[in-house]
Every structure is written in structure tokens, then in C-alpha cells.
């Protein structure tokens, strides 16, 4: 029993030293650190989205016109799936009803994120973002889907992302011309 109590006392002392708190304050200190961590994570997510939006704005000069349609297919590395979708939605609003956007990213090793955002006139031409991006993601060893106007997909083969994006561009040019 004495060994058990000595171990508990040593653990308490170590925690007090580590958290720079009195033993009776450890629980409050841990709660405070958990709150700080949660707030930092929220701030980091907001900054990631802002970075993705900034990168996305730079892509507007890469738009290709095919008849009445505007196509944008590009790679934004280091952007997670959620931020990629936010960027695609913003670009879609800027390109309007005739816009067809496909964005891809390698956000971490072994993970590909893809997003497609199509305007109303692109949908009227028979293209649906969910079906389209699912087929493109297969090139990267993945899949996905979503709504006719916006969809997200993923894959496990980042080295094949350029090939997938080229396929997306080719298919959009063929189907919208």
C-alpha cells in the first residue's frame, strides 16, 4: 500500500512541476490548457481557410475559356479538404453560372483532396460535380461525390494528382465545347 501511495505522490509532484501548478490546481490547469488548445485549433482552421482563399484568388489568371464556359483546374498544395472546398466555392461565385472548377491538393503525405464546383449552366450541359469528381478521384486511388454543384473526393496516391487534374481538364474541355 505504501508503494502505491508513493507512486501516486510522485505522479502528483511530476504533474505539478510539468503544469507549474499546486497539486490542488492541476485539474483546473489541465482544463485551461484544453480550452487554449481548442481555441488555437479553431484559429488554425480559420487561418488555413484564409490561406486557401488567398491562393485561390491567384488562380483566376489561369482560367480557360471554352465557348461560353470558364474552366479552372489547378493544384493548391498544403490545403486541407475543408479549406479546398471553401476556396472552390469562392471561385465558383466569382466565375458564376458558366464556371467549372476542379481543385486538387496534397495536404499531408498519402492524402489527396479534390473538389469540383460547377455553375448552373455547366449542370444544364449535363455535368454534375459529384459524379465528375468521383471519376477523377479514381485516378488517385480514391473516390467521392456530392451534389450537382459542389462535391469533394479523396485519394491515397498523391503522385497521381497531376494526372487526375489533367484528366479533369481534358474532360471539361471535351464536354463543354
N, C-alpha and C positions, 0 to 999 in steps of 0.2 A: 504494500500500500504506500509506503514511503517513497519508493521509486516512482510510482505513478504520480504522486503529488510533486515530486522534484521535477519530473518531466514537464508537468503542466506549468509549474512555476518558471522553468527555463523557456518554455514556449511563450508564455506571457511576457517575460522580460525581453525576449527577442522581438516580439511584435511591438512592444513599447519602444524599443530602440529604433526599429525599422520605420514605424509611423510617427516617431517623435511625439509620443503622447503617453500620458499616465495610463496605467493598466485599466482604470475605470473609464477612460476616454477612448479606448481602442475602437469600440463599436461605432461611436459617433464619427471617429476619424475615417473609418472604412466607408461609412455611408456618405460622408462628404466627398471622398475620393471617387466613389461610384458615380455620384452626381456630376462631378467635374468631368469624368471620363465620358459620360453620356452627352454632356454639353459639348465637349470637344469633338465627339464623333458627329454630332449634328452640324457643327460648324465646318468640319472637314467635308461632309457631304455637300453642304451649300457651296463651299469653295470649289469642289470638283465640278459641280454643275455650272458654276460661273466660268471656270476654265474651259469646259466643253463648249459653252456658248460663245466665248471669245474665239476659240479655234474654229468654230462653225462659221462665224461671220467672215473669216478669212477665205472660206471656201467659195463664197459667192462668185469670185472671179473665175472659178473652174466650171461654171455652168455651161452645158452644151445645149444648143437649140436644135430640136428635131421637129420641123414643121411648127405647129403652134405650141409644142411642149418644151418644157425646160427640164433637163436631166442633170442631176448632180450625184455622182458616185465617187466616194472618197474614203480614205482611211484616216482615222483620228486615233493614233496610238495613245495608250495610257488613260483612256477614258472608259469608265465602267458602263455597264449596260443601261442603268438608270439615267446617267448623265448623257449617254449617247442618244437615248430616246428624247430627252429634253431638247438636245441640240437639233435633232431631226424635226421635232415639232415646230421649233422656232424657224428653221429654214423653210419648212412647209408653208408656214404663214407668210413668209417673205416671197416665196415663189408662187403662191396662190393655187388656183384650181388646176393649172396646167403643169404643176410641178411633180416630178418623180425623183425622190431622194432615196439613196441607199448609202448608209454609212457603216463602216466596219472598224473594229478596234481590237487590239490585243491588250487587255487591261492587266493581265497577270500571266505568268508562264502557263502554257497549256490551256488558255481560255480565250476564246474568240467571242465577241459580241457583234451582232448585226442588227440593224434597224432599217426598215423601209417605211417611208411616208409618201403617200400618193394623194394628189388633189382629186377633186370631184370629176374633172374631165378625163383624168387618167383612169379612174374607176369606170367611167362611162365607156371607155375604149376596151373594157373587159379585163383590166388588170386589177387584181386585189393584192394588197400588201401582204396579208397573211400567207396566202398560197405562194406568192412570189418569193418571199424571204425564206420560207421553209425549204424550197428547192435550192436556193442559193447556199443555204447553211449546210446542205448535204455535202457540198464540196469540201467543207472544213470538218467533216465528220460529226455533224450535229443536225439540229432541226429546230423548228419553232413555228410560230404562227401568230395570228392576232386578227384584228379587224380589217375590213377592206381598205381603210385609210391609213392605218398605222399598225405595225407589227414588229415583234422582236424575236430574235433567234440566237442560238449559241452554237459553238462548236469546240472541238478539242484539238484541232490541228492548225495552230497559228501560222505555220509556214505556208499554208494553202490559202490564206486570206487574199493575197493579191490575185490569185487565180479566180477566187469566188467573186471578187469585185469586178474583174474583167468580164466574167460571165454575166453578171448583173447588168453592166453597161451594154454589152452586146445584145442581150435580150430586150432591154428597154429600147434601144435604138431600133431593133427589128420590129417590135410590137407597137411602137408609137409612130413609125414612119408611114 
